[in-house]
Amino acid sequence: MAPILADRMHEVSVVGCGNMGRSLIKGLARDGDFHITGYDVDPDALAAVEDLCHPTDDLARAAAAPTVVLAVKPTIVPIVLEELELTEDQTLMTIAAGVERAFVEARTSATVVRVMPNLAAEYREMAAAVSWETPDAGVEAILDAVGSYVEVEESLMDVATALNGSGPAFVYYLIDAMAKRAAAAGMDPSDARVLATQTFKGAATTVATTDAPIESLIDAVCSPQGTTIEGMGVLRDSTVATELGDALDAAARRSAELAAEVDDV
């Protein structure tokens, strides 16, 4: 278990140890500078993180940390908030998709920060969007430890939910499609997966480390009368960009619908 640190900014409780909560716990444990408490009522969920944090099924114990992460399903948020007693000196970081900050603020005395994370937190490569009144040191420490984040207006959180929350699944789909096509052409499937995966990783690293327009990066790969420009011609004549945008729009709409469903609980 992680040692208890003197700096309370690095004490955090994660309420809900499902996929996203577990990913956060794993990422924070890898960082090594956090005293983590994991709360869940499911013994199996706690067993999955017991070597990474202080597991508990006592919500009051989880509520003792200066920063509490609410990592439960949107429809469970109202139920948990009824039992979660926090003070105005604490921060509640909610990561439930579609649940507006105002909804949570009306049900707690704590300062509320809304974050849309993703599962890459486990590998400290998370992309996150955060909405807050003022920057919160405890939340900043968490986000810095497990990846990168941007500040967005609350009104853009549905867009962020689609882009970086649902986005990894869309990227997985594209990696799989490229790898399967290479395998269909005769390449060993495992080799195709390695090449497709590393290609996405390398391309993402390139974009992240330069201010150059993405279109110029594409042009740099496209030699005149070469292979890449031939393939790009197919993509530019297709509706791939539109359909990918439609997938993002659908995810954003669903995020907005979740907010309405939670309001009705």
Backbone torsions as a table, in degrees:
resi	resn	phi	psi	omega
1	MET	NA	151.3	-179.5
2	ALA	-69.6	142.6	179.3
3	PRO	-69.8	151.9	176.0
4	ILE	-76.1	126.5	-175.6
5	LEU	-98.1	151.6	179.1
6	ALA	-70.6	-32.0	-178.2
7	ASP	-80.1	106.1	-175.0
8	ARG	-66.8	-17.4	177.1
9	MET	-59.0	-25.2	-176.9
10	HIS	-98.5	13.6	172.6
11	GLU	-97.1	129.1	-177.4
12	VAL	-144.7	142.9	173.0
13	SER	-113.6	138.5	176.3
14	VAL	-112.2	112.5	-179.5
15	VAL	-93.8	104.2	-176.0
16	GLY	111.2	109.6	-176.1
17	CYS	-110.4	38.2	173.0
18	GLY	-76.9	-156.5	-174.0
19	ASN	-55.3	-51.7	-175.7
20	MET	-73.6	-43.5	178.7
21	GLY	-61.1	-42.5	178.8
22	ARG	-64.2	-38.9	178.4
23	SER	-63.4	-41.5	177.1
24	LEU	-62.9	-44.5	-180.0
25	ILE	-61.2	-43.7	179.9
26	LYS	-63.2	-43.0	179.7
27	GLY	-65.3	-43.6	179.9
28	LEU	-67.1	-35.3	177.5
29	ALA	-65.9	-38.5	177.9
30	ARG	-65.1	-34.4	179.0
31	ASP	-63.8	-40.7	174.5
32	GLY	88.0	-2.8	-176.8
33	ASP	-107.9	19.9	-176.3
34	PHE	-126.7	140.0	167.7
35	HIS	-96.3	110.6	-170.0
36	ILE	-110.5	132.4	170.0
37	THR	-112.1	129.3	177.8
38	GLY	-111.0	126.8	-179.4
39	TYR	-114.9	135.8	171.0
40	ASP	-163.4	153.8	176.6
41	VAL	-90.7	-8.6	179.9
42	ASP	-91.9	114.9	-178.9
43	PRO	-58.4	-35.6	-179.8
44	ASP	-66.7	-38.1	178.5
45	ALA	-65.1	-40.3	178.2
46	LEU	-68.6	-37.9	179.9
47	ALA	-62.1	-31.0	-178.0
48	ALA	-70.9	-18.0	-178.2
49	VAL	-122.4	6.8	-172.1
50	GLU	-63.6	-24.5	178.8
51	ASP	-87.5	-2.5	-174.9
52	LEU	-112.7	-15.2	-174.9
53	CYS	-155.1	-174.8	173.1
54	HIS	-93.9	100.2	-176.7
55	PRO	-77.2	145.5	178.5
56	THR	-155.0	150.3	170.9
57	ASP	-110.2	16.6	179.0
58	ASP	-103.9	106.1	-176.8
59	LEU	-63.1	-32.9	179.2
60	ALA	-63.0	-37.4	177.8
61	ARG	-66.1	-42.0	178.6
62	ALA	-65.2	-30.7	-176.8
63	ALA	-75.2	-1.9	-176.5
64	ALA	-82.4	-14.9	-177.2
65	ALA	-74.2	151.1	177.8
66	PRO	-67.0	-29.5	176.3
67	THR	-122.5	123.3	179.9
68	VAL	-117.1	127.4	178.8
69	VAL	-99.0	122.3	178.9
70	LEU	-93.4	102.1	-172.5
71	ALA	-119.7	50.3	179.1
72	VAL	-112.2	168.0	179.3
73	LYS	-63.0	148.4	-175.7
74	PRO	-51.3	-42.6	-176.9
75	THR	-70.8	-15.6	179.4
76	ILE	-89.2	-17.4	-176.2
77	VAL	-52.4	-50.2	-178.7
78	PRO	-60.2	-35.4	-178.7
79	ILE	-67.2	-45.6	-179.4
80	VAL	-65.9	-40.6	-178.1
81	LEU	-63.5	-27.0	177.1
82	GLU	-64.5	-29.9	-175.6
83	GLU	-103.2	-17.5	-175.1
84	LEU	-85.6	107.2	-177.4
85	GLU	-98.5	111.0	179.7
86	LEU	-123.4	160.4	-179.5
87	THR	-107.6	171.5	-178.9
88	GLU	-69.4	-13.0	178.1
89	ASP	-84.8	-6.7	-177.0
90	GLN	-103.4	166.0	176.9
91	THR	-120.8	132.4	175.4
92	LEU	-109.7	114.6	179.4
93	MET	-99.1	109.7	-177.7
94	THR	-98.9	132.8	179.8
95	ILE	-119.7	14.9	-179.4
96	ALA	-74.2	124.0	-178.0
97	ALA	-60.6	132.6	173.9
98	GLY	82.1	-8.2	-178.1
99	VAL	-89.1	113.8	-175.4
100	GLU	-71.8	150.7	-178.2
101	ARG	-60.0	-39.1	-178.2
102	ALA	-62.1	-35.7	179.0
103	PHE	-61.7	-43.5	-178.7
104	VAL	-72.4	-41.5	-178.5
105	GLU	-59.5	-32.0	-179.5
106	ALA	-72.3	-8.9	-173.8
107	ARG	-123.3	12.6	178.2
108	THR	-151.8	155.7	176.4
109	SER	-89.6	-12.7	-176.6
110	ALA	-73.2	160.6	170.6
111	THR	-71.1	131.1	-175.2
112	VAL	-107.0	130.0	175.4
113	VAL	-123.6	130.9	179.7
114	ARG	-103.0	130.6	-178.4
115	VAL	-131.2	137.7	168.9
116	MET	-109.5	104.6	-178.4
117	PRO	-97.4	-169.4	166.2
118	ASN	-148.1	172.7	-170.0
119	LEU	-69.2	-11.2	177.6
120	ALA	-69.3	-2.7	174.3
121	ALA	-55.2	-34.0	-179.5
122	GLU	-55.6	-36.6	-177.5
123	TYR	-102.2	12.1	-179.6
124	ARG	60.4	35.8	178.3
125	GLU	-125.9	27.6	-176.0
126	MET	-69.7	140.9	167.5
127	ALA	-104.4	127.2	-175.8
128	ALA	-135.5	148.8	171.1
129	ALA	-113.6	139.1	-177.7
130	VAL	-129.2	140.4	176.2
131	SER	-126.8	122.9	-179.5
132	TRP	-150.6	164.2	175.7
133	GLU	-73.6	-46.7	175.9
134	THR	-140.3	152.1	179.0
135	PRO	-55.3	139.3	-178.2
136	ASP	-114.4	124.2	-174.0
137	ALA	-61.7	-40.8	-179.7
138	GLY	-64.6	-43.3	178.5
139	VAL	-67.3	-40.9	177.5
140	GLU	-58.7	-41.3	179.5
141	ALA	-62.3	-41.9	179.4
142	ILE	-64.6	-49.4	-176.7
143	LEU	-65.7	-40.0	178.3
144	ASP	-64.4	-32.3	-176.6
145	ALA	-72.8	-26.2	-173.4
146	VAL	-118.0	10.9	177.0
147	GLY	154.0	-144.2	-178.7
148	SER	-122.7	154.3	179.6
149	TYR	-144.7	158.7	172.9
150	VAL	-128.1	151.2	175.4
151	GLU	-90.4	132.9	178.6
152	VAL	-132.8	158.0	173.1
153	GLU	-69.0	149.9	179.3
154	GLU	-53.2	-35.9	-177.9
155	SER	-65.0	-15.8	-178.9
156	LEU	-101.7	6.1	-177.0
157	MET	-68.4	-29.9	175.7
158	ASP	-66.0	-38.3	176.8
159	VAL	-64.8	-43.8	178.6
160	ALA	-64.3	-37.6	177.6
161	THR	-57.9	-42.2	178.8
162	ALA	-71.0	-42.9	-172.2
163	LEU	-72.5	-59.5	-176.5
164	ASN	-101.3	-18.0	177.2
165	GLY	-80.1	-54.1	178.3
166	SER	-86.7	-22.4	-174.2
167	GLY	-50.7	-40.4	179.6
168	PRO	-55.3	-37.3	179.4
169	ALA	-64.3	-37.3	179.1
170	PHE	-67.6	-37.9	177.5
171	VAL	-67.0	-42.0	176.8
172	TYR	-56.8	-41.0	-179.5
173	TYR	-61.0	-43.8	-179.1
174	LEU	-68.4	-40.9	176.5
175	ILE	-60.1	-44.5	-179.1
176	ASP	-63.4	-41.2	-179.4
177	ALA	-63.6	-43.3	179.6
178	MET	-66.6	-43.6	-179.4
179	ALA	-64.9	-40.1	-179.7
180	LYS	-66.6	-36.5	179.7
181	ARG	-68.0	-38.9	176.9
182	ALA	-66.0	-39.0	178.4
183	ALA	-66.1	-37.8	178.8
184	ALA	-64.6	-25.4	179.1
185	ALA	-86.8	2.4	174.3
186	GLY	116.4	-7.5	-179.8
187	MET	-74.9	147.2	174.8
188	ASP	-58.5	130.0	-176.1
189	PRO	-55.9	-38.8	-179.6
190	SER	-69.5	-37.0	176.5
191	ASP	-66.2	-40.4	179.2
192	ALA	-62.9	-39.5	178.9
193	ARG	-64.6	-42.9	178.8
194	VAL	-60.5	-47.6	-177.3
195	LEU	-66.1	-42.6	179.4
196	ALA	-65.1	-43.8	-178.8
197	THR	-63.8	-47.8	-178.4
198	GLN	-67.4	-31.2	177.4
199	THR	-64.1	-44.1	176.9
200	PHE	-64.4	-42.9	-178.6
201	LYS	-63.5	-45.3	179.9
202	GLY	-65.4	-40.8	179.2
203	ALA	-65.1	-41.4	179.1
204	ALA	-64.4	-40.9	178.2
205	THR	-62.5	-40.3	178.9
206	THR	-61.4	-46.2	179.6
207	VAL	-63.5	-39.4	-176.5
208	ALA	-70.6	-21.6	-173.9
209	THR	-108.6	11.8	177.4
210	THR	-139.5	153.1	175.6
211	ASP	-95.8	2.7	-178.2
212	ALA	-64.1	142.4	176.3
213	PRO	-58.2	143.2	-178.5
214	ILE	-60.4	-35.7	179.3
215	GLU	-60.7	-35.0	178.4
216	SER	-71.6	-30.5	175.9
217	LEU	-67.2	-39.4	176.2
218	ILE	-61.9	-45.8	-178.9
219	ASP	-60.9	-33.1	-178.6
220	ALA	-66.4	-25.9	179.0
221	VAL	-87.9	-19.9	-173.8
222	CYS	-91.3	90.7	173.4
223	SER	-71.6	143.5	177.9
224	PRO	-55.8	130.9	179.7
225	GLN	60.9	21.1	-179.9
226	GLY	-94.5	-171.4	-175.5
227	THR	-73.8	-41.3	-175.0
228	THR	-66.0	-43.7	-178.3
229	ILE	-65.0	-29.9	176.2
230	GLU	-65.0	-45.7	178.4
231	GLY	-67.4	-39.2	179.3
232	MET	-63.8	-30.2	176.6
233	GLY	-61.9	-39.1	177.5
234	VAL	-64.7	-46.1	-179.2
235	LEU	-63.2	-43.1	-177.2
236	ARG	-70.7	-24.1	176.8
237	ASP	-87.8	-4.9	-176.6
238	SER	-95.6	-177.6	176.8
239	THR	-107.9	20.9	-176.9
240	VAL	-57.0	-46.6	-177.9
241	ALA	-62.2	-39.7	179.3
242	THR	-65.9	-43.6	-177.7
243	GLU	-69.2	-35.6	175.8
244	LEU	-66.0	-39.7	175.7
245	GLY	-63.1	-37.4	178.1
246	ASP	-64.5	-36.9	177.3
247	ALA	-63.5	-41.3	177.1
248	LEU	-64.9	-41.9	179.0
249	ASP	-62.0	-41.2	-179.4
250	ALA	-64.0	-42.0	179.0
251	ALA	-65.8	-40.0	179.1
252	ALA	-65.0	-41.2	177.8
253	ARG	-61.9	-40.9	-179.4
254	ARG	-65.7	-35.7	176.6
255	SER	-60.7	-42.7	178.3
256	ALA	-65.6	-37.1	178.3
257	GLU	-65.1	-37.0	179.1
258	LEU	-61.3	-38.3	178.5
259	ALA	-60.7	-41.7	179.2
260	ALA	-66.5	-37.8	-179.5
261	GLU	-67.7	-38.2	179.1
262	VAL	-67.4	-39.4	178.8
263	ASP	-60.8	-27.1	-177.4
264	ASP	-85.8	-10.0	-178.0
265	VAL	-69.0	NA	NA
